Amino acid sequence: SNYYLWSGMTRIPGSDRYYKYIKFILGALIISFAIWLTPHNLPLTSQEVGEMGGSQYHPTLKFMGLMPAKNAVVNLIILSTFFSFLLYRRGNKSEVVPISQQGRLPQIVISLAGLAAIAIVGQYALSMLNLDPAELDLPADRAHYFRTVGYLLAFECAMAVLAVVLALRDHGKLAQGLYMAVTALSVVIFLGVYGFVVMEKASPFLRNIAVAQFLQLISCIILVTAIDVYLFRGAKELGQLQWGKMTVRSQYALLLLTFVITMNMGLMGFIRSGLRGDWHIFGVMRDTSPWSYTPSNYTMTEMVSLAVLVFMVGVAFMFWLGGIAAKNKAPDKPTAEADRATPEPPAPPGPSAGG
């Protein structure tokens, strides 16, 4: 999706000034995807296990296979994609329009977006500050891990207030950059590293950290988008979008994206059945029927791949039929006026009477 956005920028006049950011976004995406793809325990032979000192875990990469690292990089991927969208959106815009000169509506919308961001993050901050460790079967001395996350979320709320104030005082770009930077540092760096500490000392609290990361990310997208809408509202355009001017590679990327999303939806739908095993409700109601069966990941991959292939063939068939219909469409008949013969020019005048 990022590559398609970058390819789309080639048809936008003036977007070339943002090309310098693409290499950094690409680097973040590659590193994030590599960490997300890293398994915790490697599929090794007995010889390879012996060469690693008798352990199935890599001495360094094993940390990349844990959930704190994966939660951090997934949020970084989303933030990077959102940043690509912002660059695409403002590609042919020249200068920002002062929000103070756009009337009351932008002030109301940005303020409401700020309140929404604060409400999303703030309510969870309060729950973290008031969370009883006994609810997670943890001793009372683990409460300081909860308060740390609560204070971090409260700081995020304060940054949202500052971002709204800066935007209303015609410093919209600074407000966007500040809030996105604070969110990235909090979600990816601090909570990404802090998740390893929590995993060791208060493991049940790890899912709460994932929720805190997600809520900060959503609040950032809401507030930054609201500011961006009015920041370039009515801005002078550097040129018209050149529709149809896209690289061939972008179309392959779009097609590949379709396959990836469809495969991902199918396989993620199997997760519930795969995790429950032979339970209807895990730990409560067991499936004791003689025909109970949960297919393996390999079997489900084959089935989902077949379903995706059939779906794509069906879509291609419909496009093929549409192409045939367009070719066989009869041309429009010429109008009656075009069929009429051109009238003959008038005869030249005869000789004069006195000639």
C-alpha angles and dihedrals in degrees: 000000000000091000091051090052091049091049089049089056089067089072093051116088111230096019091108089084088070096051091094091070095055096078091055092048090048091051091051091048094049094049092045093049091048091053092045090052095047112108121221097225115032123224097244137166120239090257092053091047089053091050089053092055098267095301128118091209124084110240093234110014094052089084090057089060094060124097098248090062093044093048090052096050094044089057090046090054090053092048091048091050090049090051090051089053091052091052091048092048096052095039098116097030116109111192133005120252114233108250091214089065096053099075131242101311097074091047091052095045095047091046091050090048089052091050090050091051091049092047093050094050099029098057090054091046089058092048091051093050091050098039114127113221089218089069088067094039091252129135119258094253090069092070093096089069088060094047092052091059091043092054090047091054090048088054089052089055090052090052090051090056090049091049092053092049092049092048093051089050092056097261095114098144091051090049092051094046093047096050094044092048093049091047093049093048092047099043101036107026109027102031091035091060095033089056090069090054092049091046090059100039105027108012098172089060092062093089090055089056089053089053091049090052092050095048093050090050093051092047090051093051092048097048098039091048092050091052093046094052092061097030091071099025107136092358118158112267122227091212145323121287110262100228115206094025101117132132119254090235090061091062091053089049090052091050092047089050089056091054093046095049093046093048091046093051092050096047094042088053088060093055094085093053092042094052098043092059108184095346127106088195110013111248093359112059120022124203102237097165115126091235096053109129136161114199121228125254089254093054093047091048089056093048095046091046090052091049091050091048093051091048093050092047089052092051091048090050091054091050089049091053090049090053092052091050091051092051094048094048109122116240117250115269116247116258123257091250091058091051094055116101117246108258116250116254115255118269116261114259117267126242117293120262094246095051 
